[in-house]
Amino acid sequence: MGNIGREYAAEYEILELVKLKLYQRMHGLAPVLGALEFCVENRKQEGKEGFLTDGRRVFLDAGKLRLDFLEDSGRLCLEILHMLCHCLLGHPFRAWREGGKRDRERERGQRAWDRECDWEAWKLARELWGSPLPLLKEADRLLEEGKEEEAQELLFVDSHEGWLRLDGRQAAWWQGQGEKLLKSGAPKGKRKAGASPGSRERRLVPAAGERGDYRSVLRGLSAWQEETGLNQEEFQYSWYAYGLQLYGNLPLIEPLEYREERKVSDLAIVIDTSGSCEKELVQVFLEETRGILEQEKLFFSRFCLHILQCDNRVQKDDCIRSREEFERYLENLVIRGGGGTDFRPAFWRIGELRRDGELKDLKGILYFTDGCGRYPEEEPDYQVWFVMLQGHFDTIDMPGWIHRLVLEEKRRT
């Protein structure tokens, strides 16, 4: 995100809401959203039109961002996705080359190229979105009626100035992200693109007959805390926009810059990587955890998540501080371990982190394990949840202070 001036605080809040909505619909967009710097500015005052991306940054006109959000927040999500699709398709680094054409021919060629790029980007956006886009249907209707300019105006989002500034490495990175999204970036609830109808997906759900719900467990590890940012419940965009329209740059009401929310600020997840560990199930468990935290909006904008891999010693300790980092961690997950099981080293490591002020607001930890191992002698002053698979755990020596959540592996087409 660019430098956030006070005058654009509300616009940056709108932007964060839109990015979160896109991420919740398509988790695979996390690396793409994290790769771009988003800058809000008064582009209209500088004589520029709409939005713009050059493959490194996205420039957003404050007035258009605000009004588009008020009119249709869903359309604004699609506009941001449209610009991401330009990058995924490589448009910013293979723009139309005019050659030796005359001025009129150059102008016609540039307009045709711009139209082609916009249509390609919208079609890819429709594929990634996973459902029909009414604006594309309307544009098709206008074209059938010979109203080409009206169709182009309907689909206009961003200026294409500043293209051809990416180097080869950036171009290859964007291409790779596009291929990933087309293979596995389908929205939640849709069958993944490229997957055969008969493919089976592994999931973890609360086991039948067992008490406890995973969402409730994660909510129980949250705490009330003041969060900087726009208070959606007490701020009305309509009055804000009306003031700007009536008095220029003077809103009738300023947004509150803080809100009280109950979320997770510090969390530790420990993965038992002893010989019985299966990487795919670890991946499913972490994906399920990440999905619930995102769906329930349980993370503060600033949080500290430590994921420890431990068999009879701590093999790996990764600190994650953003949703994008969590996504990258899951994409590049490597399991280390394979020895016996001793739970104590993980608790010792968490104790060190707390003493160092790293997990000062820790309310509890999640330990994905089969329960077979050596336990600490003393109960810690935070909740401990052992997350275990039905039929694959042992509780004979488990201390009474450990909470248990039993999950069942489900396979579905």
Backbone hydrogen bonds, N-H to C=O, Kabsch-Sander energy under -0.5 kcal/mol:
donor,donor_aa,acceptor,acceptor_aa,energy
2,G,38,F,-2.9
5,G,3,N,-1.0
8,Y,5,G,-1.4
9,A,6,R,-1.5
12,Y,8,Y,-2.2
13,E,9,A,-1.6
14,I,10,A,-2.3
15,L,11,E,-2.2
16,E,12,Y,-2.2
17,L,13,E,-2.1
18,V,14,I,-2.3
19,K,15,L,-2.7
20,L,16,E,-2.3
21,K,17,L,-2.1
22,L,18,V,-2.3
23,Y,19,K,-2.5
24,Q,20,L,-2.7
25,R,21,K,-1.5
26,M,22,L,-2.5
29,L,26,M,-2.1
30,A,27,H,-1.8
33,L,29,L,-3.0
34,G,30,A,-2.3
35,A,31,P,-1.1
36,L,32,V,-0.8
37,E,56,R,-1.9
38,F,36,L,-0.5
39,C,37,E,-0.5
39,C,58,V,-3.2
41,E,60,L,-2.6
43,R,41,E,-1.3
46,E,42,N,-0.8
47,G,44,K,-1.6
48,K,43,R,-2.8
51,F,157,V,-1.9
52,L,59,F,-1.8
53,T,159,S,-0.6
54,D,57,R,-1.6
55,G,57,R,-0.5
58,V,37,E,-2.9
59,F,52,L,-3.6
60,L,39,C,-3.0
60,L,58,V,-0.5
62,A,41,E,-2.5
65,L,61,D,-2.7
66,R,62,A,-2.3
67,L,63,G,-2.6
68,D,64,K,-2.8
69,F,65,L,-1.6
70,L,66,R,-2.0
71,E,67,L,-2.4
72,D,68,D,-2.7
76,L,72,D,-1.7
77,C,73,S,-1.9
78,L,74,G,-1.8
79,E,75,R,-2.1
80,I,76,L,-2.1
81,L,77,C,-2.4
82,H,78,L,-2.6
83,M,79,E,-1.7
84,L,80,I,-2.0
85,C,81,L,-2.3
86,H,82,H,-1.6
87,C,83,M,-1.5
88,L,84,L,-2.5
89,L,85,C,-2.3
90,G,87,C,-1.2
91,H,86,H,-2.1
93,F,90,G,-1.2
94,R,91,H,-1.4
98,E,96,W,-0.5
101,K,98,E,-1.2
106,R,102,R,-3.1
107,E,103,D,-2.4
108,R,104,R,-2.3
109,G,105,E,-2.8
110,Q,106,R,-2.6
111,R,107,E,-2.2
112,A,108,R,-2.4
113,W,109,G,-2.2
114,D,110,Q,-2.6
115,R,111,R,-2.4
116,E,112,A,-2.3
117,C,113,W,-2.6
118,D,114,D,-2.4
119,W,115,R,-2.5
120,E,116,E,-2.4
121,A,117,C,-2.6
122,W,118,D,-2.5
123,K,119,W,-2.4
124,L,120,E,-2.1
125,A,121,A,-2.3
126,R,122,W,-2.2
127,E,123,K,-1.9
128,L,124,L,-2.6
129,W,125,A,-2.7
130,G,126,R,-1.7
131,S,126,R,-0.6
136,L,133,L,-1.1
137,K,133,L,-1.4
138,E,134,P,-2.4
139,A,135,L,-2.2
140,D,136,L,-2.4
141,R,137,K,-2.0
142,L,138,E,-2.2
143,L,139,A,-2.2
144,E,140,D,-2.2
145,E,141,R,-1.4
146,G,143,L,-1.6
147,K,142,L,-3.0
148,E,146,G,-1.2
151,A,147,K,-2.0
152,Q,148,E,-2.4
153,E,149,E,-2.3
154,L,150,E,-2.1
155,L,151,A,-1.6
156,F,152,Q,-0.7
156,F,153,E,-0.6
159,S,51,F,-3.3
163,W,160,H,-1.0
164,L,92,P,-6.7
165,R,92,P,-0.6
171,A,167,D,-2.1
172,A,168,G,-2.3
173,W,169,R,-2.1
174,W,170,Q,-2.4
175,Q,171,A,-2.2
176,G,172,A,-2.3
177,Q,173,W,-2.2
178,G,174,W,-2.3
179,E,175,Q,-2.1
180,K,176,G,-2.0
181,L,177,Q,-2.4
182,L,178,G,-2.1
183,K,179,E,-1.4
184,S,180,K,-2.7
185,G,181,L,-2.6
188,K,25,R,-1.1
190,K,187,P,-2.2
195,A,192,K,-2.0
199,S,196,S,-2.1
201,E,412,R,-3.3
203,R,410,K,-2.7
205,V,408,E,-2.4
207,A,406,V,-2.3
210,E,207,A,-1.8
217,V,213,D,-2.2
218,L,214,Y,-2.4
219,R,215,R,-2.6
220,G,216,S,-2.0
221,L,217,V,-0.6
221,L,218,L,-1.0
222,S,219,R,-1.6
223,A,263,K,-2.7
225,Q,261,E,-2.2
227,E,259,R,-3.3
229,G,257,E,-1.6
231,N,256,L,-0.9
232,Q,230,L,-1.0
234,E,231,N,-0.7
235,F,231,N,-0.7
237,Y,235,F,-0.6
240,Y,236,Q,-1.6
241,A,237,Y,-3.2
242,Y,238,S,-2.3
243,G,239,W,-2.1
244,L,240,Y,-1.8
245,Q,241,A,-2.4
246,L,242,Y,-2.5
247,Y,243,G,-2.9
248,G,244,L,-1.0
249,N,247,Y,-0.9
252,L,239,W,-0.8
259,R,227,E,-1.7
261,E,225,Q,-2.4
261,E,259,R,-0.6
263,K,223,A,-1.9
263,K,261,E,-0.7
264,V,298,L,-4.9
265,S,263,K,-0.5
267,L,304,C,-2.2
268,A,364,G,-0.8
269,I,306,H,-2.8
270,V,366,L,-3.4
271,I,308,L,-3.2
272,D,270,V,-0.5
272,D,368,F,-2.6
273,T,271,I,-0.9
273,T,310,C,-1.8
275,G,339,G,-1.6
277,C,274,S,-2.3
282,V,278,E,-2.0
283,Q,279,K,-2.7
284,V,280,E,-2.3
285,F,281,L,-2.7
286,L,282,V,-2.5
287,E,283,Q,-2.6
288,E,284,V,-2.7
289,T,285,F,-2.4
290,R,286,L,-3.0
291,G,287,E,-2.7
292,I,288,E,-2.1
293,L,289,T,-2.4
294,E,290,R,-2.2
295,Q,291,G,-2.9
296,E,292,I,-2.8
297,K,294,E,-0.8
298,L,293,L,-2.7
299,F,293,L,-0.6
300,F,264,V,-1.8
303,F,301,S,-0.5
303,F,321,R,-0.7
304,C,265,S,-2.9
305,L,320,I,-2.7
306,H,267,L,-2.4
306,H,304,C,-0.5
307,I,305,L,-0.5
307,I,318,D,-2.6
308,L,269,I,-2.8
308,L,306,H,-0.6
309,Q,316,K,-2.7
310,C,271,I,-2.6
310,C,308,L,-0.5
311,D,313,R,-1.7
315,Q,309,Q,-2.8
315,Q,313,R,-0.7
316,K,309,Q,-1.5
318,D,307,I,-2.3
320,I,305,L,-3.3
320,I,318,D,-0.5
326,F,322,S,-1.9
327,E,323,R,-2.2
328,R,324,E,-2.4
329,Y,325,E,-2.4
330,L,326,F,-2.1
331,E,327,E,-2.0
332,N,328,R,-1.6
333,L,330,L,-1.0
338,G,273,T,-2.7
342,D,311,D,-2.7
342,D,340,G,-0.5
343,F,374,R,-2.0
344,R,374,R,-0.7
346,A,343,F,-0.6
347,F,343,F,-1.2
348,W,344,R,-2.6
349,R,345,P,-2.4
350,I,346,A,-2.3
351,G,347,F,-2.1
352,E,348,W,-2.0
353,L,349,R,-2.3
354,R,350,I,-2.1
355,R,351,G,-2.2
356,D,352,E,-1.9
357,G,354,R,-1.4
358,E,353,L,-2.7
359,L,353,L,-0.8
360,K,357,G,-0.6
362,L,359,L,-1.5
363,K,266,D,-0.6
365,I,383,Q,-2.1
366,L,268,A,-2.1
367,Y,385,W,-2.9
368,F,270,V,-2.8
368,F,366,L,-0.5
369,T,367,Y,-0.8
369,T,387,V,-1.8
373,G,371,G,-0.8
374,R,341,T,-0.8
383,Q,363,K,-2.2
385,W,365,I,-2.3
386,F,384,V,-0.6
386,F,403,H,-3.1
387,V,367,Y,-2.4
387,V,385,W,-0.7
388,M,386,F,-0.6
388,M,405,L,-2.5
390,Q,407,L,-3.2
392,H,389,L,-2.3
394,D,370,D,-2.3
398,M,395,T,-0.8
402,I,399,P,-1.3
403,H,384,V,-2.7
403,H,401,W,-0.6
405,L,386,F,-2.5
407,L,388,M,-3.4
407,L,405,L,-0.6
408,E,205,V,-4.1
410,K,203,R,-3.0
412,R,201,E,-2.1
